[in-house]
Amino acid sequence: MANDWQPITTAPQTTVDVRVKNAHGEFVAHYACDLSGEEQPPFKGWFTENRDGNGKLLGFTQVDPHPTHWRPV
């Protein structure tokens, strides 16, 4: 079924719902990777948006602990 949780290793590298170990939380997250280190420190993983009370994007936070499962948004 499309809404069943699936192993994170099968997730598309797009925006999906992710679940962290022991179901401590569920987040809408996107996958991002830049290991060049040219403009910022290297990063790789799943990230959520940080917004202020007016909806302005402030930045991104890496989902930690790393997600174990995913499902479509």
PDB file of N, CA, C and O in Angstrom:
ATOM      1  N   MET A   1       0.839  -1.184   0.000  1.00  0.00           N
ATOM      2  CA  MET A   1       0.000   0.000   0.000  1.00  0.00           C
ATOM      3  C   MET A   1       0.883   1.246   0.000  1.00  0.00           C
ATOM      4  O   MET A   1       1.936   1.262   0.638  1.00  0.00           O
ATOM      5  N   ALA A   2       0.460   2.286  -0.711  1.00  0.00           N
ATOM      6  CA  ALA A   2       1.279   3.478  -0.906  1.00  0.00           C
ATOM      7  C   ALA A   2       1.580   4.222   0.389  1.00  0.00           C
ATOM      8  O   ALA A   2       2.611   4.890   0.464  1.00  0.00           O
ATOM      9  N   ASN A   3       0.722   4.139   1.424  1.00  0.00           N
ATOM     10  CA  ASN A   3       0.939   4.880   2.656  1.00  0.00           C
ATOM     11  C   ASN A   3       1.676   4.085   3.722  1.00  0.00           C
ATOM     12  O   ASN A   3       1.893   4.594   4.821  1.00  0.00           O
ATOM     13  N   ASP A   4       2.062   2.862   3.427  1.00  0.00           N
ATOM     14  CA  ASP A   4       2.814   2.058   4.390  1.00  0.00           C
ATOM     15  C   ASP A   4       4.245   2.575   4.501  1.00  0.00           C
ATOM     16  O   ASP A   4       4.840   3.019   3.520  1.00  0.00           O
ATOM     17  N   TRP A   5       4.779   2.507   5.709  1.00  0.00           N
ATOM     18  CA  TRP A   5       6.166   2.900   5.920  1.00  0.00           C
ATOM     19  C   TRP A   5       7.077   1.888   5.236  1.00  0.00           C
ATOM     20  O   TRP A   5       6.848   0.680   5.304  1.00  0.00           O
ATOM     21  N   GLN A   6       8.118   2.402   4.573  1.00  0.00           N
ATOM     22  CA  GLN A   6       9.077   1.576   3.856  1.00  0.00           C
ATOM     23  C   GLN A   6      10.482   1.879   4.370  1.00  0.00           C
ATOM     24  O   GLN A   6      10.707   2.960   4.914  1.00  0.00           O
ATOM     25  N   PRO A   7      11.440   0.949   4.213  1.00  0.00           N
ATOM     26  CA  PRO A   7      12.808   1.204   4.676  1.00  0.00           C
ATOM     27  C   PRO A   7      13.399   2.447   4.012  1.00  0.00           C
ATOM     28  O   PRO A   7      13.199   2.674   2.819  1.00  0.00           O
ATOM     29  N   ILE A   8      14.116   3.234   4.777  1.00  0.00           N
ATOM     30  CA  ILE A   8      14.684   4.492   4.264  1.00  0.00           C
ATOM     31  C   ILE A   8      15.626   4.247   3.092  1.00  0.00           C
ATOM     32  O   ILE A   8      15.802   5.129   2.251  1.00  0.00           O
ATOM     33  N   THR A   9      16.227   3.077   3.023  1.00  0.00           N
ATOM     34  CA  THR A   9      17.145   2.769   1.912  1.00  0.00           C
ATOM     35  C   THR A   9      16.428   2.732   0.569  1.00  0.00           C
ATOM     36  O   THR A   9      17.081   2.784  -0.473  1.00  0.00           O
ATOM     37  N   THR A  10      15.094   2.641   0.569  1.00  0.00           N
ATOM     38  CA  THR A  10      14.337   2.621  -0.681  1.00  0.00           C
ATOM     39  C   THR A  10      13.724   3.974  -1.011  1.00  0.00           C
ATOM     40  O   THR A  10      13.017   4.097  -2.011  1.00  0.00           O
ATOM     41  N   ALA A  11      13.977   4.989  -0.196  1.00  0.00           N
ATOM     42  CA  ALA A  11      13.336   6.299  -0.374  1.00  0.00           C
ATOM     43  C   ALA A  11      13.864   7.024  -1.609  1.00  0.00           C
ATOM     44  O   ALA A  11      15.060   6.986  -1.894  1.00  0.00           O
ATOM     45  N   PRO A  12      12.960   7.687  -2.341  1.00  0.00           N
ATOM     46  CA  PRO A  12      13.423   8.553  -3.428  1.00  0.00           C
ATOM     47  C   PRO A  12      14.086   9.780  -2.809  1.00  0.00           C
ATOM     48  O   PRO A  12      13.722  10.184  -1.705  1.00  0.00           O
ATOM     49  N   GLN A  13      15.031  10.365  -3.490  1.00  0.00           N
ATOM     50  CA  GLN A  13      15.736  11.521  -2.940  1.00  0.00           C
ATOM     51  C   GLN A  13      14.958  12.792  -3.280  1.00  0.00           C
ATOM     52  O   GLN A  13      15.427  13.662  -4.014  1.00  0.00           O
ATOM     53  N   THR A  14      13.748  12.861  -2.715  1.00  0.00           N
ATOM     54  CA  THR A  14      12.839  13.990  -2.889  1.00  0.00           C
ATOM     55  C   THR A  14      12.251  14.316  -1.524  1.00  0.00           C
ATOM     56  O   THR A  14      12.807  13.913  -0.502  1.00  0.00           O
ATOM     57  N   THR A  15      11.140  15.037  -1.491  1.00  0.00           N
ATOM     58  CA  THR A  15      10.468  15.354  -0.232  1.00  0.00           C
ATOM     59  C   THR A  15       9.489  14.233   0.118  1.00  0.00           C
ATOM     60  O   THR A  15       8.602  13.898  -0.666  1.00  0.00           O
ATOM     61  N   VAL A  16       9.665  13.667   1.297  1.00  0.00           N
ATOM     62  CA  VAL A  16       8.831  12.562   1.778  1.00  0.00           C
ATOM     63  C   VAL A  16       8.621  12.710   3.278  1.00  0.00           C
ATOM     64  O   VAL A  16       9.301  13.512   3.917  1.00  0.00           O
ATOM     65  N   ASP A  17       7.688  11.950   3.852  1.00  0.00           N
ATOM     66  CA  ASP A  17       7.594  11.830   5.306  1.00  0.00           C
ATOM     67  C   ASP A  17       8.674  10.855   5.736  1.00  0.00           C
ATOM     68  O   ASP A  17       8.870   9.825   5.092  1.00  0.00           O
ATOM     69  N   VAL A  18       9.378  11.166   6.818  1.00  0.00           N
ATOM     70  CA  VAL A  18      10.375  10.239   7.353  1.00  0.00           C
ATOM     71  C   VAL A  18      10.067   9.954   8.808  1.00  0.00           C
ATOM     72  O   VAL A  18       9.478  10.784   9.501  1.00  0.00           O
ATOM     73  N   ARG A  19      10.463   8.787   9.268  1.00  0.00           N
ATOM     74  CA  ARG A  19      10.267   8.385  10.661  1.00  0.00           C
ATOM     75  C   ARG A  19      11.641   8.058  11.239  1.00  0.00           C
ATOM     76  O   ARG A  19      12.465   7.418  10.586  1.00  0.00           O
ATOM     77  N   VAL A  20      11.875   8.504  12.467  1.00  0.00           N
ATOM     78  CA  VAL A  20      13.147   8.220  13.122  1.00  0.00           C
ATOM     79  C   VAL A  20      13.008   7.001  14.014  1.00  0.00           C
ATOM     80  O   VAL A  20      11.898   6.566  14.319  1.00  0.00           O
ATOM     81  N   LYS A  21      14.129   6.457  14.426  1.00  0.00           N
ATOM     82  CA  LYS A  21      14.181   5.238  15.224  1.00  0.00           C
ATOM     83  C   LYS A  21      13.228   5.298  16.414  1.00  0.00           C
ATOM     84  O   LYS A  21      13.093   6.335  17.064  1.00  0.00           O
ATOM     85  N   ASN A  22      12.580   4.192  16.684  1.00  0.00           N
ATOM     86  CA  ASN A  22      11.654   4.039  17.805  1.00  0.00           C
ATOM     87  C   ASN A  22      10.459   4.981  17.714  1.00  0.00           C
ATOM     88  O   ASN A  22       9.826   5.287  18.725  1.00  0.00           O
ATOM     89  N   ALA A  23      10.148   5.448  16.486  1.00  0.00           N
ATOM     90  CA  ALA A  23       8.991   6.319  16.247  1.00  0.00           C
ATOM     91  C   ALA A  23       8.989   7.552  17.154  1.00  0.00           C
ATOM     92  O   ALA A  23       7.934   7.963  17.637  1.00  0.00           O
ATOM     93  N   HIS A  24      10.165   8.144  17.388  1.00  0.00           N
ATOM     94  CA  HIS A  24      10.271   9.362  18.203  1.00  0.00           C
ATOM     95  C   HIS A  24       9.700  10.566  17.480  1.00  0.00           C
ATOM     96  O   HIS A  24       9.482  11.614  18.087  1.00  0.00           O
ATOM     97  N   GLY A  25       9.462  10.423  16.211  1.00  0.00           N
ATOM     98  CA  GLY A  25       8.896  11.542  15.481  1.00  0.00           C
ATOM     99  C   GLY A  25       8.754  11.232  14.011  1.00  0.00           C
ATOM    100  O   GLY A  25       9.393  10.329  13.472  1.00  0.00           O
ATOM    101  N   GLU A  26       7.892  12.014  13.379  1.00  0.00           N
ATOM    102  CA  GLU A  26       7.715  11.945  11.945  1.00  0.00           C
ATOM    103  C   GLU A  26       7.867  13.359  11.416  1.00  0.00           C
ATOM    104  O   GLU A  26       7.373  14.311  12.020  1.00  0.00           O
ATOM    105  N   PHE A  27       8.548  13.496  10.293  1.00  0.00           N
ATOM    106  CA  PHE A  27       8.853  14.799   9.737  1.00  0.00           C
ATOM    107  C   PHE A  27       8.666  14.784   8.231  1.00  0.00           C
ATOM    108  O   PHE A  27       8.877  13.754   7.591  1.00  0.00           O
ATOM    109  N   VAL A  28       8.271  15.913   7.657  1.00  0.00           N
ATOM    110  CA  VAL A  28       8.376  16.087   6.227  1.00  0.00           C
ATOM    111  C   VAL A  28       9.819  16.531   6.004  1.00  0.00           C
ATOM    112  O   VAL A  28      10.267  17.524   6.577  1.00  0.00           O
ATOM    113  N   ALA A  29      10.529  15.800   5.182  1.00  0.00           N
ATOM    114  CA  ALA A  29      11.951  16.083   4.988  1.00  0.00           C
ATOM    115  C   ALA A  29      12.325  15.901   3.522  1.00  0.00           C
ATOM    116  O   ALA A  29      11.593  15.279   2.752  1.00  0.00           O
ATOM    117  N   HIS A  30      13.470  16.450   3.152  1.00  0.00           N
ATOM    118  CA  HIS A  30      14.009  16.249   1.814  1.00  0.00           C
ATOM    119  C   HIS A  30      15.454  15.791   1.931  1.00  0.00           C
ATOM    120  O   HIS A  30      16.131  16.092   2.915  1.00  0.00           O
ATOM    121  N   TYR A  31      15.919  15.066   0.931  1.00  0.00           N
ATOM    122  CA  TYR A  31      17.293  14.577   0.920  1.00  0.00           C
ATOM    123  C   TYR A  31      18.170  15.616   0.231  1.00  0.00           C
ATOM    124  O   TYR A  31      17.792  16.181  -0.796  1.00  0.00           O
ATOM    125  N   ALA A  32      19.336  15.860   0.805  1.00  0.00           N
ATOM    126  CA  ALA A  32      20.287  16.790   0.202  1.00  0.00           C
ATOM    127  C   ALA A  32      21.703  16.282   0.424  1.00  0.00           C
ATOM    128  O   ALA A  32      22.007  15.664   1.444  1.00  0.00           O
ATOM    129  N   CYS A  33      22.560  16.553  -0.550  1.00  0.00           N
ATOM    130  CA  CYS A  33      23.949  16.102  -0.458  1.00  0.00           C
ATOM    131  C   CYS A  33      24.846  17.080  -1.210  1.00  0.00           C
ATOM    132  O   CYS A  33      24.603  17.371  -2.381  1.00  0.00           O
ATOM    133  N   ASP A  34      25.865  17.580  -0.554  1.00  0.00           N
ATOM    134  CA  ASP A  34      26.908  18.390  -1.173  1.00  0.00           C
ATOM    135  C   ASP A  34      28.189  18.099  -0.405  1.00  0.00           C
ATOM    136  O   ASP A  34      28.399  18.622   0.690  1.00  0.00           O
ATOM    137  N   LEU A  35      29.028  17.277  -0.974  1.00  0.00           N
ATOM    138  CA  LEU A  35      30.266  16.880  -0.298  1.00  0.00           C
ATOM    139  C   LEU A  35      31.466  17.676  -0.790  1.00  0.00           C
ATOM    140  O   LEU A  35      32.599  17.372  -0.418  1.00  0.00           O
ATOM    141  N   SER A  36      31.236  18.701  -1.627  1.00  0.00           N
ATOM    142  CA  SER A  36      32.345  19.462  -2.204  1.00  0.00           C
ATOM    143  C   SER A  36      33.068  20.311  -1.169  1.00  0.00           C
ATOM    144  O   SER A  36      34.285  20.475  -1.252  1.00  0.00           O
ATOM    145  N   GLY A  37      32.334  20.858  -0.185  1.00  0.00           N
ATOM    146  CA  GLY A  37      32.954  21.721   0.810  1.00  0.00           C
ATOM    147  C   GLY A  37      33.366  23.071   0.267  1.00  0.00           C
ATOM    148  O   GLY A  37      34.101  23.809   0.923  1.00  0.00           O
ATOM    149  N   GLU A  38      32.892  23.408  -0.944  1.00  0.00           N
ATOM    150  CA  GLU A  38      33.308  24.664  -1.568  1.00  0.00           C
ATOM    151  C   GLU A  38      32.651  25.894  -0.960  1.00  0.00           C
ATOM    152  O   GLU A  38      33.336  26.875  -0.673  1.00  0.00           O
ATOM    153  N   GLU A  39      31.340  25.861  -0.758  1.00  0.00           N
ATOM    154  CA  GLU A  39      30.629  27.030  -0.251  1.00  0.00           C
ATOM    155  C   GLU A  39      30.217  26.891   1.207  1.00  0.00           C
ATOM    156  O   GLU A  39      29.872  27.881   1.852  1.00  0.00           O
ATOM    157  N   GLN A  40      30.250  25.675   1.728  1.00  0.00           N
ATOM    158  CA  GLN A  40      29.862  25.401   3.114  1.00  0.00           C
ATOM    159  C   GLN A  40      30.428  24.039   3.490  1.00  0.00           C
ATOM    160  O   GLN A  40      30.920  23.313   2.626  1.00  0.00           O
ATOM    161  N   PRO A  41      30.365  23.687   4.761  1.00  0.00           N
ATOM    162  CA  PRO A  41      30.863  22.358   5.147  1.00  0.00           C
ATOM    163  C   PRO A  41      30.090  21.261   4.420  1.00  0.00           C
ATOM    164  O   PRO A  41      28.906  21.434   4.134  1.00  0.00           O
ATOM    165  N   PRO A  42      30.733  20.142   4.117  1.00  0.00           N
ATOM    166  CA  PRO A  42      30.042  19.044   3.439  1.00  0.00           C
ATOM    167  C   PRO A  42      28.844  18.547   4.250  1.00  0.00           C
ATOM    168  O   PRO A  42      28.878  18.540   5.481  1.00  0.00           O
ATOM    169  N   PHE A  43      27.785  18.132   3.549  1.00  0.00           N
ATOM    170  CA  PHE A  43      26.614  17.585   4.221  1.00  0.00           C
ATOM    171  C   PHE A  43      25.982  16.509   3.348  1.00  0.00           C
ATOM    172  O   PHE A  43      26.142  16.503   2.127  1.00  0.00           O
ATOM    173  N   LYS A  44      25.258  15.595   4.002  1.00  0.00           N
ATOM    174  CA  LYS A  44      24.553  14.526   3.302  1.00  0.00           C
ATOM    175  C   LYS A  44      23.501  13.981   4.248  1.00  0.00           C
ATOM    176  O   LYS A  44      23.829  13.592   5.368  1.00  0.00           O
ATOM    177  N   GLY A  45      22.244  13.942   3.828  1.00  0.00           N
ATOM    178  CA  GLY A  45      21.213  13.380   4.673  1.00  0.00           C
ATOM    179  C   GLY A  45      19.847  13.979   4.437  1.00  0.00           C
ATOM    180  O   GLY A  45      19.587  14.600   3.406  1.00  0.00           O
ATOM    181  N   TRP A  46      18.980  13.782   5.413  1.00  0.00           N
ATOM    182  CA  TRP A  46      17.593  14.235   5.376  1.00  0.00           C
ATOM    183  C   TRP A  46      17.450  15.501   6.210  1.00  0.00           C
ATOM    184  O   TRP A  46      17.959  15.571   7.329  1.00  0.00           O
ATOM    185  N   PHE A  47      16.754  16.511   5.664  1.00  0.00           N
ATOM    186  CA  PHE A  47      16.654  17.822   6.304  1.00  0.00           C
ATOM    187  C   PHE A  47      15.210  18.305   6.342  1.00  0.00           C
ATOM    188  O   PHE A  47      14.427  18.040   5.430  1.00  0.00           O
ATOM    189  N   THR A  48      14.866  19.029   7.428  1.00  0.00           N
ATOM    190  CA  THR A  48      13.556  19.667   7.558  1.00  0.00           C
ATOM    191  C   THR A  48      13.738  21.179   7.490  1.00  0.00           C
ATOM    192  O   THR A  48      14.815  21.699   7.781  1.00  0.00           O
ATOM    193  N   GLU A  49      12.673  21.877   7.103  1.00  0.00           N
ATOM    194  CA  GLU A  49      12.710  23.333   7.029  1.00  0.00           C
ATOM    195  C   GLU A  49      12.499  23.950   8.403  1.00  0.00           C
ATOM    196  O   GLU A  49      11.728  23.431   9.210  1.00  0.00           O
ATOM    197  N   ASN A  50      13.176  25.045   8.665  1.00  0.00           N
ATOM    198  CA  ASN A  50      12.944  25.862   9.859  1.00  0.00           C
ATOM    199  C   ASN A  50      12.301  27.157   9.388  1.00  0.00           C
ATOM    200  O   ASN A  50      12.876  27.879   8.573  1.00  0.00           O
ATOM    201  N   ARG A  51      11.114  27.450   9.897  1.00  0.00           N
ATOM    202  CA  ARG A  51      10.406  28.678   9.503  1.00  0.00           C
ATOM    203  C   ARG A  51      10.028  29.485  10.744  1.00  0.00           C
ATOM    204  O   ARG A  51       9.805  28.927  11.818  1.00  0.00           O
ATOM    205  N   ASP A  52       9.961  30.802  10.578  1.00  0.00           N
ATOM    206  CA  ASP A  52       9.524  31.635  11.689  1.00  0.00           C
ATOM    207  C   ASP A  52       7.999  31.655  11.741  1.00  0.00           C
ATOM    208  O   ASP A  52       7.351  30.977  10.945  1.00  0.00           O
ATOM    209  N   GLY A  53       7.421  32.414  12.654  1.00  0.00           N
ATOM    210  CA  GLY A  53       5.980  32.465  12.837  1.00  0.00           C
ATOM    211  C   GLY A  53       5.216  32.996  11.633  1.00  0.00           C
ATOM    212  O   GLY A  53       4.014  32.763  11.503  1.00  0.00           O
ATOM    213  N   ASN A  54       5.910  33.710  10.752  1.00  0.00           N
ATOM    214  CA  ASN A  54       5.279  34.245   9.540  1.00  0.00           C
ATOM    215  C   ASN A  54       5.491  33.353   8.324  1.00  0.00           C
ATOM    216  O   ASN A  54       5.054  33.685   7.222  1.00  0.00           O
ATOM    217  N   GLY A  55       6.164  32.214   8.524  1.00  0.00           N
ATOM    218  CA  GLY A  55       6.398  31.295   7.423  1.00  0.00           C
ATOM    219  C   GLY A  55       7.672  31.549   6.642  1.00  0.00           C
ATOM    220  O   GLY A  55       7.943  30.863   5.657  1.00  0.00           O
ATOM    221  N   LYS A  56       8.465  32.540   7.076  1.00  0.00           N
ATOM    222  CA  LYS A  56       9.718  32.832   6.376  1.00  0.00           C
ATOM    223  C   LYS A  56      10.720  31.710   6.640  1.00  0.00           C
ATOM    224  O   LYS A  56      10.932  31.311   7.786  1.00  0.00           O
ATOM    225  N   LEU A  57      11.333  31.208   5.570  1.00  0.00           N
ATOM    226  CA  LEU A  57      12.331  30.149   5.687  1.00  0.00           C
ATOM    227  C   LEU A  57      13.592  30.695   6.339  1.00  0.00           C
ATOM    228  O   LEU A  57      14.188  31.656   5.852  1.00  0.00           O
ATOM    229  N   LEU A  58      13.995  30.072   7.450  1.00  0.00           N
ATOM    230  CA  LEU A  58      15.190  30.491   8.183  1.00  0.00           C
ATOM    231  C   LEU A  58      16.388  29.601   7.889  1.00  0.00           C
ATOM    232  O   LEU A  58      17.531  30.017   8.080  1.00  0.00           O
ATOM    233  N   GLY A  59      16.141  28.395   7.430  1.00  0.00           N
ATOM    234  CA  GLY A  59      17.223  27.461   7.150  1.00  0.00           C
ATOM    235  C   GLY A  59      16.720  26.031   7.267  1.00  0.00           C
ATOM    236  O   GLY A  59      15.517  25.772   7.239  1.00  0.00           O
ATOM    237  N   PHE A  60      17.668  25.110   7.398  1.00  0.00           N
ATOM    238  CA  PHE A  60      17.339  23.696   7.441  1.00  0.00           C
ATOM    239  C   PHE A  60      18.060  23.016   8.596  1.00  0.00           C
ATOM    240  O   PHE A  60      19.153  23.429   8.985  1.00  0.00           O
ATOM    241  N   THR A  61      17.445  21.972   9.142  1.00  0.00           N
ATOM    242  CA  THR A  61      18.027  21.186  10.220  1.00  0.00           C
ATOM    243  C   THR A  61      18.068  19.733   9.776  1.00  0.00           C
ATOM    244  O   THR A  61      17.083  19.204   9.260  1.00  0.00           O
ATOM    245  N   GLN A  62      19.214  19.092   9.981  1.00  0.00           N
ATOM    246  CA  GLN A  62      19.320  17.679   9.625  1.00  0.00           C
ATOM    247  C   GLN A  62      18.519  16.840  10.611  1.00  0.00           C
ATOM    248  O   GLN A  62      18.597  17.051  11.822  1.00  0.00           O
ATOM    249  N   VAL A  63      17.750  15.889  10.092  1.00  0.00           N
ATOM    250  CA  VAL A  63      16.962  14.986  10.928  1.00  0.00           C
ATOM    251  C   VAL A  63      17.926  14.060  11.655  1.00  0.00           C
ATOM    252  O   VAL A  63      18.709  13.350  11.023  1.00  0.00           O
ATOM    253  N   ASP A  64      17.868  14.069  12.976  1.00  0.00           N
ATOM    254  CA  ASP A  64      18.778  13.262  13.791  1.00  0.00           C
ATOM    255  C   ASP A  64      18.014  12.741  14.990  1.00  0.00           C
ATOM    256  O   ASP A  64      17.405  13.558  15.681  1.00  0.00           O
ATOM    257  N   PRO A  65      17.990  11.472  15.294  1.00  0.00           N
ATOM    258  CA  PRO A  65      18.802  10.462  14.620  1.00  0.00           C
ATOM    259  C   PRO A  65      18.322  10.254  13.186  1.00  0.00           C
ATOM    260  O   PRO A  65      17.229  10.672  12.805  1.00  0.00           O
ATOM    261  N   HIS A  66      19.163   9.604  12.419  1.00  0.00           N
ATOM    262  CA  HIS A  66      18.842   9.396  11.006  1.00  0.00           C
ATOM    263  C   HIS A  66      17.536   8.628  10.852  1.00  0.00           C
ATOM    264  O   HIS A  66      17.269   7.702  11.617  1.00  0.00           O
ATOM    265  N   PRO A  67      16.724   8.999   9.878  1.00  0.00           N
ATOM    266  CA  PRO A  67      15.460   8.302   9.652  1.00  0.00           C
ATOM    267  C   PRO A  67      15.683   6.822   9.321  1.00  0.00           C
ATOM    268  O   PRO A  67      16.700   6.436   8.745  1.00  0.00           O
ATOM    269  N   THR A  68      14.701   6.017   9.706  1.00  0.00           N
ATOM    270  CA  THR A  68      14.757   4.590   9.421  1.00  0.00           C
ATOM    271  C   THR A  68      13.719   4.172   8.383  1.00  0.00           C
ATOM    272  O   THR A  68      13.869   3.140   7.729  1.00  0.00           O
ATOM    273  N   HIS A  69      12.646   4.991   8.234  1.00  0.00           N
ATOM    274  CA  HIS A  69      11.571   4.658   7.319  1.00  0.00           C
ATOM    275  C   HIS A  69      11.042   5.903   6.612  1.00  0.00           C
ATOM    276  O   HIS A  69      11.285   7.027   7.051  1.00  0.00           O
ATOM    277  N   TRP A  70      10.323   5.693   5.525  1.00  0.00           N
ATOM    278  CA  TRP A  70       9.733   6.795   4.776  1.00  0.00           C
ATOM    279  C   TRP A  70       8.391   6.365   4.195  1.00  0.00           C
ATOM    280  O   TRP A  70       8.083   5.176   4.109  1.00  0.00           O
ATOM    281  N   ARG A  71       7.587   7.378   3.792  1.00  0.00           N
ATOM    282  CA  ARG A  71       6.363   7.154   3.039  1.00  0.00           C
ATOM    283  C   ARG A  71       6.081   8.436   2.250  1.00  0.00           C
ATOM    284  O   ARG A  71       6.601   9.498   2.591  1.00  0.00           O
ATOM    285  N   PRO A  72       5.268   8.345   1.205  1.00  0.00           N
ATOM    286  CA  PRO A  72       4.950   9.558   0.433  1.00  0.00           C
ATOM    287  C   PRO A  72       4.274  10.610   1.311  1.00  0.00           C
ATOM    288  O   PRO A  72       3.586  10.271   2.273  1.00  0.00           O
ATOM    289  N   VAL A  73       4.469  11.863   0.985  1.00  0.00           N
ATOM    290  CA  VAL A  73       3.833  12.966   1.705  1.00  0.00           C
ATOM    291  C   VAL A  73       2.349  12.940   1.434  1.00  0.00           C
ATOM    292  O   VAL A  73       1.613  13.785   1.944  1.00  0.00           O
TER     293      VAL A  73
END
